């Protein structure tokens, strides 16, 4: 049992109203791997430059994260900068320097090809399809995407969507992809494109999930202090897929519980800058907050 994730590993510049840093290890695959590793071994396929040091790798020490698919290419690691508004509701991208990520051609090592679950983080949809052609019948394939690909590569995106089981995107992307402002209608349109399960992340408002004849909604965990929303979505996906990989049957109950574990990981992620909170998070804290979630959202058994 293991999960394969393919996506970005980056150095981020982060500016939030309370904290800043100019070289934080980030990237979707990093947040995903840290979060999913609470549940299951994670196999990472990504590329970094020759500026990526042993100290940078150390964030994964002591976790079941296999970095043998982390390729080092000549050049610079992908860099991304983001600045948040005072109330954290808006994010401005300061810059995106693709570096070695520009020529990223994921090659899945032989020993990763049997991973039971696969998560295609936000990369070019053609690369996502290419990864799918390299793996051997996983139990479930999940994917993320972003407005950039929805706008610029619609045909390639359609091809990707037709082959996956679960799409995990945010509400803005769901509206754009579904061509409808109403999320219920947008979800129906997106599910016609392929993914039988659609998970829509709504930031501080929680998560909506549509699958077969089942719908599920939850709030996000109420926090007294949010420091940095960067990576919350990728942490959600890591918790969601990581927990799913521990379940024998991927039924509605498993998906609902996975959504809560995803929300738990997302909520911890935003408590500190970049990956700082995930790096010191414990399994006990994860399960404790999962229990708090149960009490928080229970209205029937009191
Ligand atoms: P999120 O907050 O979920 O949007 O994820 C933020 C992370 O995504 C940061 O750590 C960035 O390094 C990474 N990121 C930003 N832009 C891109 C992109 N175009 N492709 C891949 N990863 C990106």
Boltz pocket constraint, residues with backbone or C-beta under 6 A from the ligand:
constraints:
  - pocket:
      binder: B
      contacts: [[A, 8], [A, 9], [A, 10], [A, 11], [A, 12], [A, 26], [A, 27], [A, 28], [A, 79], [A, 80], [A, 96], [A, 122], [A, 123], [A, 229], [A, 230], [A, 231], [A, 232], [A, 233], [A, 234]]
      max_distance: 6.0
